[in-house]
Amino acid sequence: MTTRSAIDSLRRTKSHRGFTIVEILIALMMLMVIITGIYASWISILKGSKIGLDAAKEVQRKRIASRVLQDALMCAQLYGANEAHYAFMADTSNPEMAALSFVADLPDSFPRSGRYGDEKVRRVTFTVEPGKNGLNNLVMRQTPILRLMDQSEEENPLILAKGVQIFGIEFWDNAIMDWGAEWLRTNSIPPLVRVVLASSADRNAKLMPQDVVTRVVKLQEGAVPANLQMGGGNPVQNAARLNAGGNRGVGLDGQPNPNRRGNPRAGGMRNNQGAQRFQSGRR
């Protein structure tokens, strides 16, 4: 009887025994390993998603910037009776950080057109300026022709691209039938402009092909003659003169045509006064 009671008591003790501390610790460690793996996977997914979104935003921003440049250049205007106000000026002293300023008849869809109302003819200026974190920004300022730039536009330009490492401009010169790094004939418009824009969020990173956007833009080369601007002369002859001045050295597809030679003197003399204003206006 005593032996049976002892066996029953031992069985009851084993059936009511809980987990030991070692078992609990092992279970907790396994749970922590599982949670750590899930957390690491989730962080990797978030980082990959952020990198992809940032890359997509950067590509889209460069495309928008190059499109704004293209639209502005295609609307460039120059009138023979007002050459001093319509000077086409470019500063390429630093070939990787160029600057460009010209007058254009801009459409309503052009950025910030809403603030200028019916003043569609505006001077547009593109410059590269220091931004945050030591990165350079490509910015655009505009002001109606014959008006001074207001303080708001001067202090808060439109940022087209961030982290700019290259903003290069080249001009097709009919005199040499080749691309040139300078455009000194400020009282004329080049037939073609080639723009190179490269940007990266890391200024020390090596530029990759996808970081560089290149555009070749066909411009309205010829200036509007003074008599056409004032409404005088024969309209047919004026239109013929304007068309003859606008297509020298350029094919129908907008690309340089080496079989058509331009007039080396078509551009006229450099407008030093306008160039000096442009240089003094750069920040």
C-alpha positions as CSV (number, residue, x, y, z in Angstrom):
1,M,0.0,0.0,0.0
2,T,2.8,2.3,0.8
3,T,4.5,1.6,-2.5
4,R,1.3,2.2,-4.5
5,S,0.7,5.5,-2.8
6,A,4.3,6.7,-3.6
7,I,3.9,5.8,-7.2
8,D,0.6,7.7,-7.5
9,S,2.1,10.7,-5.8
10,L,5.0,10.7,-8.2
11,R,2.7,10.6,-11.2
12,R,0.7,13.5,-9.9
13,T,3.8,15.5,-9.4
14,K,5.0,14.9,-13.0
15,S,1.7,15.7,-14.5
16,H,1.6,19.2,-12.9
17,R,5.2,20.2,-13.5
18,G,5.7,23.4,-15.7
19,F,8.4,24.6,-18.1
20,T,11.9,25.0,-16.8
21,I,13.8,28.2,-17.1
22,V,16.1,26.7,-19.8
23,E,13.1,25.8,-22.0
24,I,11.7,29.3,-21.6
25,L,15.0,30.9,-22.6
26,I,15.3,28.6,-25.6
27,A,11.8,29.5,-26.7
28,L,12.5,33.2,-26.3
29,M,15.7,33.0,-28.3
30,M,13.9,31.2,-31.1
31,L,11.2,33.9,-31.1
32,M,13.8,36.7,-31.2
33,V,15.5,35.1,-34.1
34,I,12.3,34.9,-36.1
35,I,11.3,38.5,-35.2
36,T,14.8,39.7,-36.2
37,G,14.6,37.9,-39.5
38,I,11.2,39.4,-40.3
39,Y,12.4,42.9,-39.2
40,A,15.5,42.7,-41.4
41,S,13.5,41.5,-44.4
42,W,11.1,44.4,-43.9
43,I,13.8,46.9,-43.6
44,S,15.5,45.6,-46.8
45,I,12.1,45.9,-48.6
46,L,11.6,49.5,-47.4
47,K,15.2,50.5,-48.4
48,G,14.9,48.9,-51.8
49,S,11.6,50.6,-52.4
50,K,13.0,54.0,-51.3
51,I,16.0,53.6,-53.6
52,G,13.8,52.8,-56.5
53,L,11.4,55.7,-55.8
54,D,14.3,58.1,-55.4
55,A,15.9,56.9,-58.7
56,A,12.5,57.3,-60.5
57,K,12.0,60.8,-59.1
58,E,15.6,61.8,-60.1
59,V,15.1,60.5,-63.6
60,Q,11.7,62.3,-63.9
61,R,13.2,65.5,-62.5
62,K,16.0,65.5,-65.1
63,R,13.4,64.8,-67.9
64,I,11.3,67.7,-66.7
65,A,14.3,70.0,-66.5
66,S,15.5,69.1,-70.0
67,R,11.9,69.5,-71.3
68,V,11.6,73.0,-69.7
69,L,14.9,73.9,-71.3
70,Q,13.8,72.6,-74.7
71,D,10.4,74.4,-74.6
72,A,12.1,77.7,-73.6
73,L,14.7,77.4,-76.4
74,M,12.1,76.5,-79.0
75,C,10.2,79.7,-78.1
76,A,13.3,81.9,-78.2
77,Q,12.7,85.3,-80.0
78,L,14.9,88.0,-81.4
79,Y,13.7,91.3,-83.0
80,G,16.0,93.4,-85.1
81,A,14.6,96.7,-83.9
82,N,15.2,95.8,-80.2
83,E,18.4,93.8,-80.3
84,A,19.6,95.4,-77.0
85,H,16.7,93.9,-75.1
86,Y,16.6,90.5,-76.9
87,A,20.3,89.5,-76.5
88,F,20.9,85.8,-76.5
89,M,23.6,85.4,-73.9
90,A,25.6,82.3,-72.7
91,D,28.3,82.0,-70.1
92,T,30.4,78.9,-70.8
93,S,33.6,80.0,-69.0
94,N,33.0,76.9,-66.8
95,P,32.0,74.3,-69.4
96,E,30.5,72.1,-66.7
97,M,28.5,74.8,-65.0
98,A,27.2,77.0,-67.8
99,A,24.5,79.7,-67.8
100,L,22.0,80.8,-70.4
101,S,19.8,83.8,-70.8
102,F,17.4,84.7,-73.6
103,V,14.0,86.1,-74.4
104,A,11.2,83.8,-75.4
105,D,7.5,84.0,-76.3
106,L,6.3,81.4,-73.7
107,P,3.1,79.4,-73.8
108,D,0.5,79.4,-71.0
109,S,1.7,75.9,-70.0
110,F,5.2,77.0,-69.2
111,P,6.1,76.9,-65.5
112,R,5.0,79.9,-63.5
113,S,3.2,81.5,-66.4
114,G,0.2,82.0,-64.2
115,R,1.8,84.8,-62.2
116,Y,2.6,86.8,-65.4
117,G,-0.8,86.8,-67.0
118,D,-0.7,88.1,-70.6
119,E,3.0,89.0,-70.4
120,K,4.1,86.0,-72.5
121,V,7.4,87.5,-73.8
122,R,9.8,87.0,-70.9
123,R,13.5,86.8,-70.4
124,V,14.4,83.3,-69.1
125,T,17.7,82.6,-67.3
126,F,19.2,79.2,-66.4
127,T,22.0,79.1,-63.9
128,V,23.7,76.6,-61.5
129,E,23.8,77.7,-57.9
130,P,24.8,76.1,-54.6
131,G,22.0,74.3,-52.7
132,K,21.7,72.3,-49.5
133,N,24.3,69.7,-48.4
134,G,26.9,71.1,-50.7
135,L,25.0,70.1,-53.9
136,N,24.4,72.3,-56.9
137,N,20.9,73.1,-58.2
138,L,19.9,74.1,-61.7
139,V,17.5,77.0,-61.3
140,M,15.4,79.1,-63.6
141,R,14.3,82.7,-63.3
142,Q,12.1,84.7,-65.6
143,T,10.8,88.2,-65.9
144,P,8.8,90.1,-68.5
145,I,10.8,91.9,-71.0
146,L,11.6,95.6,-70.2
147,R,10.8,94.9,-66.5
148,L,13.2,94.4,-63.6
149,M,13.0,91.0,-61.9
150,D,10.9,91.1,-58.8
151,Q,12.4,90.2,-55.4
152,S,10.3,87.1,-55.0
153,E,11.6,85.6,-58.3
154,E,15.1,86.6,-57.5
155,E,15.2,85.0,-54.1
156,N,13.0,82.0,-54.9
157,P,13.9,80.7,-58.3
158,L,12.3,77.5,-59.7
159,I,14.6,74.5,-58.9
160,L,14.7,72.3,-62.0
161,A,17.3,69.8,-61.0
162,K,19.2,69.0,-57.8
163,G,22.7,67.6,-57.3
164,V,23.8,69.0,-60.7
165,Q,27.3,67.9,-61.6
166,I,27.3,69.0,-65.3
167,F,25.2,71.6,-67.1
168,G,27.0,72.0,-70.4
169,I,25.8,73.9,-73.5
170,E,27.2,73.8,-77.0
171,F,26.1,75.8,-80.1
172,W,26.0,74.9,-83.8
173,D,28.0,77.4,-85.7
174,N,27.3,77.7,-89.4
175,A,30.6,79.5,-90.0
176,I,32.6,76.4,-89.1
177,M,29.9,73.8,-89.6
178,D,30.6,72.3,-86.2
179,W,29.7,72.6,-82.5
180,G,31.2,75.4,-80.5
181,A,31.5,75.9,-76.8
182,E,30.9,79.7,-77.0
183,W,28.2,81.9,-78.6
184,L,29.5,85.4,-78.8
185,R,27.0,86.8,-81.4
186,T,24.5,87.8,-78.8
187,N,22.4,89.7,-81.3
188,S,21.6,86.4,-83.2
189,I,20.2,83.1,-82.2
190,P,22.1,79.8,-82.9
191,P,20.4,77.3,-85.2
192,L,21.0,74.4,-82.8
193,V,21.7,74.1,-79.1
194,R,23.0,71.0,-77.4
195,V,22.3,70.7,-73.7
196,V,24.0,68.1,-71.4
197,L,22.6,67.7,-67.9
198,A,24.0,65.3,-65.4
199,S,23.0,65.1,-61.7
200,S,23.4,62.7,-58.8
201,A,22.3,62.7,-55.2
202,D,25.9,61.8,-54.2
203,R,28.4,64.4,-55.4
204,N,31.3,62.0,-54.9
205,A,29.7,59.2,-56.9
206,K,30.9,58.3,-60.3
207,L,28.4,59.4,-63.0
208,M,26.6,56.6,-64.7
209,P,25.1,56.8,-68.3
210,Q,21.6,57.0,-66.8
211,D,22.6,60.1,-64.9
212,V,23.3,62.1,-68.1
213,V,20.5,63.6,-70.3
214,T,21.5,65.1,-73.6
215,R,19.1,67.2,-75.8
216,V,19.6,68.8,-79.2
217,V,17.1,71.6,-79.7
218,K,16.3,73.4,-83.1
219,L,15.8,77.1,-82.6
220,Q,14.2,79.8,-84.8
221,E,17.5,81.1,-85.9
222,G,16.6,84.2,-87.9
223,A,15.8,87.5,-86.2
224,V,12.5,89.2,-87.1
225,P,13.5,92.2,-89.4
226,A,12.9,95.7,-88.1
227,N,10.6,96.6,-91.0
228,L,8.5,93.4,-90.4
229,Q,8.3,94.2,-86.7
230,M,7.1,97.7,-87.4
231,G,4.6,96.5,-90.0
232,G,6.4,98.1,-93.0
233,G,7.6,96.7,-96.3
234,N,6.2,93.9,-98.4
235,P,4.9,91.0,-96.3
236,V,5.9,88.4,-98.9
237,Q,9.5,89.7,-99.1
238,N,9.7,90.0,-95.3
239,A,8.6,86.4,-94.8
240,A,11.1,85.3,-97.4
241,R,13.9,87.1,-95.7
242,L,12.9,85.7,-92.3
243,N,12.8,82.1,-93.7
244,A,16.1,82.5,-95.5
245,G,17.8,83.6,-92.3
246,G,16.3,80.8,-90.2
247,N,17.4,77.6,-91.9
248,R,21.0,78.0,-93.0
249,G,23.1,75.0,-92.4
250,V,20.2,73.0,-90.9
251,G,18.3,70.1,-92.6
252,L,14.6,69.5,-92.5
253,D,15.0,67.1,-89.6
254,G,16.7,69.8,-87.5
255,Q,20.1,68.2,-87.7
256,P,23.2,69.9,-89.1
257,N,23.4,69.7,-92.9
258,P,27.1,70.0,-94.0
259,N,26.0,70.5,-97.6
260,R,24.4,73.9,-96.8
261,R,26.9,76.5,-95.8
262,G,25.8,79.5,-93.7
263,N,26.9,83.1,-93.8
264,P,29.7,83.6,-91.2
265,R,28.5,87.2,-90.8
266,A,24.9,86.3,-90.3
267,G,25.2,86.6,-86.5
268,G,26.4,90.2,-86.5
269,M,28.6,91.7,-83.7
270,R,28.6,90.8,-80.1
271,N,26.3,92.8,-77.8
272,N,28.8,93.7,-75.1
273,Q,26.4,95.7,-73.1
274,G,23.9,92.8,-72.9
275,A,26.6,90.4,-72.0
276,Q,27.9,92.6,-69.2
277,R,24.4,92.8,-67.8
278,F,24.1,89.1,-67.8
279,Q,27.4,88.6,-66.1
280,S,26.6,91.1,-63.4
281,G,23.2,89.5,-62.9
282,R,24.6,86.0,-62.1
283,R,24.7,85.1,-58.5
